[in-house]
Amino acid sequence: MINNSLKLFFSQYSPPARGVYLVSKALNLDLTLVDVNILSKAYLIPELVSINPQHTIPTLQDGSFVVWDSHAIAGYLVGMYGKDDMLYPKDPKKRATIDQRLHFDTENLFPKVVEAIYPILFRGKTAVPSNLRESIKRSYGFLEKFLKKKVWLAGNDLTIADLCCVSSIKKCKQLPYYQEANQRGLDMLGSKIQERLVETYVRNLTIKND
Ligand SMILES: N[C@@H](CCC(=O)N[C@@H](CS)C(=O)NCC(=O)O)C(=O)O
C-alpha cells in the first residue's frame, strides 16, 4: 500500500529505524525514507530538528502529525494502517506483554548496543569491555527466557515486539522482507565498525612510531 504522506527519517545504521522499516514491510506500507547520515556531524538537518527537538532517528511524519521513538511509531503504524491488530493486539493482556518487551528494548537492549558500539564508532575505542560483554549476554539470556515455550517473543504470533527487538533472529530471518529491511543495514553497521577499528589501529600504530 503506497501512502505518499508517510515520511520516515531513517538510517540503515540505526537499529530502531530498521525496526520501524520491518514493521512497515509487515504492513505492506510504502514509506518515503529520508536518509539521515547519523555517522556524520552534519546529520542535524533543519527538516528533522524543526519537527523533533530530540532529533532522534527514526522519526515519522504523517502529514501534520509527527511521532518519534521506534516503539511508538510501530504501534501507531499498526493502529492507523494495519488491516487488523495482529501485530499489536488491542487485547490488554497481549498488549501488556508486547509493551513489556518493547520497554525492555528501550531500557535494556538498545542502551547496551549504544554503549558497545558508540565508543568504537566515535571515540576511537577498539574493544567492548568484558563487563559489558557479560551484561549483553545476560540481556540475551533474558530474551531466551521470554521466548521459552513461545514461537515468537510475545506469544504464538509475530508482533511488533519481534520486529523492534529483532531478537528472535532466526525466526525473523525467515520473513520475506527481512533481508531488505534489516540484514542490509546490519551488514552496513558491521562493516562500519570494522572500518573504524582498522582506522583506530592504524592511528595508534602511527602515534607509537612517531
Ligand atoms: N528509543 C529511541 C532511540 C532512538 C535513538 O537513540 N536513535 C539514534 C540512532 S540509532 C539517534 O537518533 N542518535 C542521534 C541522536 O540522538 O541525536 C527509539 O527507539 O527510537
The ligand as a Tripos MOL2 file, in Angstrom:
@<TRIPOS>MOLECULE
LIG
   20    19     1     0     0
SMALL
NO_CHARGES

@<TRIPOS>ATOM
      1 N1         14.4220    4.9030   21.9320 N.3       1 LIG1
      2 C1         14.6600    5.5200   20.6500 C.3       1 LIG1
      3 C2         16.1520    5.5790   20.3560 C.3       1 LIG1
      4 C3         16.4380    6.4180   19.1350 C.3       1 LIG1
      5 C4         17.9230    6.7490   19.0020 C.2       1 LIG1
      6 O1         18.6310    6.9820   20.0020 O.2       1 LIG1
      7 N2         18.3830    6.7550   17.7530 N.am      1 LIG1
      8 C5         19.7720    7.0960   17.4940 C.3       1 LIG1
      9 C6         20.2540    6.3980   16.2350 C.3       1 LIG1
     10 S1         20.2960    4.6560   16.4480 S.3       1 LIG1
     11 C7         19.8900    8.5920   17.2360 C.2       1 LIG1
     12 O2         18.9910    9.2010   16.7060 O.2       1 LIG1
     13 N3         21.0220    9.1740   17.6280 N.am      1 LIG1
     14 C8         21.2830   10.5500   17.3600 C.3       1 LIG1
     15 C9         20.7000   11.4880   18.3950 C.2       1 LIG1
     16 O3         20.2310   11.0450   19.4550 O.co2     1 LIG1
     17 O4         20.7400   12.7020   18.1340 O.co2     1 LIG1
     18 C10        13.9040    4.7450   19.5570 C.2       1 LIG1
     19 O5         13.5890    3.5710   19.7810 O.co2     1 LIG1
     20 O6         13.5890    5.3210   18.5120 O.co2     1 LIG1
@<TRIPOS>BOND
     1     1     2 1
     2     2     3 1
     3     2    18 1
     4     3     4 1
     5     4     5 1
     6     5     6 2
     7     5     7 1
     8     7     8 1
     9     8     9 1
    10     8    11 1
    11     9    10 1
    12    11    12 2
    13    11    13 1
    14    13    14 1
    15    14    15 1
    16    15    16 2
    17    15    17 1
    18    18    19 2
    19    18    20 1
@<TRIPOS>SUBSTRUCTURE
     1 LIG1         1 GROUP 0 **** ****
